[in-house]
Amino acid sequence: MKISALRANLFPPFGHFEIEFPHVEGDCDQELAEVHVFTGPNGSGKTRLMALIAGCMGSYSELKKRDIGKYMREFQGLAFDGDLPFPLGWQDMASGPLMRREETPSMTFCPRAYLESAEVRANAEIRLPTVDDALSFSRPSDESQRLLQGLFTMDLQAATESRHGTDGRYSRMIQSIERAIQDVTGVPFSFVSTVHPKPELRVRWGAHPETYEITTLPDGLRSILGWLVQGVVWMDIFWDSVPDPLSQPVILLVDEPETHLHPEWQWRVMPMMQRLFPKAQIFAATHSPFIVSSLNENAWIHRLRVTRNGTVTLDEPKPVEKGDSYVTALSTVLEVSDWYDPENRKLLAEFRELRSAALKGGDTEEQEMREKAQEIAGRGMELEQVVGAELRQYERQKQQMAELKRKKA
């Protein structure tokens, strides 16, 4: 079951709005997750839309945090007579929650470096997360312990499978996480679990033989590791009766997946998620042109625009194109047209204003223009090339104007 549309009234900063979410053709044979990316400037409501989707999944704690009155009308074809006022709890609705978790689980991924080393025990039970736990954009205080306990238990079960010569459910899930980390970082990665002298979960990252505690890993790696472990552990719990939990449907909400990540890792992280959770429907809010340009299949861009009166409108969903570079994503999707910081843009604007005045015959402006060009060129090689090219263009224009004046004379 996937979300097909959201329709809401009085939902700041949108007012009334409708969003359609196209689906991948041939759902049953889907090999890469379906992704819907929200882009737009700060204040355009990307995270609020994610909170609204979390509400549709059965948890409106994120909506409460934002203290916004909301009215939902339709979710996945389930329509209601009249509007649903925000204070009404989902459990009070006559038709029950809009999404039954036993059909399609849902969770938020928080790309923050929150995963830390924690005590683990052999044969400990894993507590099933509550709906609010699963759909919160901030992690519970015991999250690290709970997830690492689940992973430790899974790794021990994978070791048992290996001793019996089988490639079972747990071996495949552990290998999936290890392979996903290696896909993003380009460095070999593996878990190392021990039970003596005490139960402990460590990791090996790179070709060196030593192992590391989770807390000592770089923030970018802990960020990716945190949400990968969360996804795999919880999918193991949700789909405990199937041999391959990661191939089952799930709805994932990811707010700013680029957090803590170098651009090279940003390029790799969403395609990795599409492969790891192939039947997922993923909603992501991002400011990163690397995230946008990394998506080549089964993905749509939903661009949010802020109007002059402060309300927000949504473009029609645009399918991604395989050949788009991050430069294209930066200019056409994120609509960043300037390549320099505000200070350099100001200097270039002053230079071009003086150049225009100098072309009109101003000797004083030409002298000032050349001084400004020298100042800008001294800031770096790239700017030196820019003003150099524009000065050569100025000389050609000046010569053409002089020839034109001679012909007229």
Sequence and secondary structure as in RCSB ss.txt:
>XXXX:A:sequence
MKISALRANLFPPFGHFEIEFPHVEGDCDQELAEVHVFTGPNGSGKTRLMALIAGCMGSYSELKKRDIGKYMREF
QGLAFDGDLPFPLGWQDMASGPLMRREETPSMTFCPRAYLESAEVRANAEIRLPTVDDALSFSRPSDESQRLLQG
LFTMDLQAATESRHGTDGRYSRMIQSIERAIQDVTGVPFSFVSTVHPKPELRVRWGAHPETYEITTLPDGLRSIL
GWLVQGVVWMDIFWDSVPDPLSQPVILLVDEPETHLHPEWQWRVMPMMQRLFPKAQIFAATHSPFIVSSLNENAW
IHRLRVTRNGTVTLDEPKPVEKGDSYVTALSTVLEVSDWYDPENRKLLAEFRELRSAALKGGDTEEQEMREKAQE
IAGRGMELEQVVGAELRQYERQKQQMAELKRKKA
>XXXX:A:secstr
    EEEEEEETTTEEEEEE    SSGGG  S EEEEEE  TTS HHHHHHHHHHHTT  HHHHHHT   EEEEE
TTEEEEEEEETTS GGGSTT  SS TTTS EEEE  SS        TT       HHHHT SS  TTHHHHHHHH
HHHHHHHHHHHHHTT   HHHHHHHHHHHHHHHHHSS EEEEEE SSS EEEEEESSSS  B GGGS HHHHHHH
HHHHHHHHHHHHHTTTSS GGGS EEEEEE TTTT  HHHHHHHHHHHHHHSTTEEEEEE   HHHHHH  SSEE
EEEEEE TTS EEE   EE  TT  HHHIIIIIS     S HHHHHHHHHHHHHHHHHHTT HHHHHHHHHHHHH
HHTT HHHHHHHHHHHHHHHHHHHHHHHHHHHH 
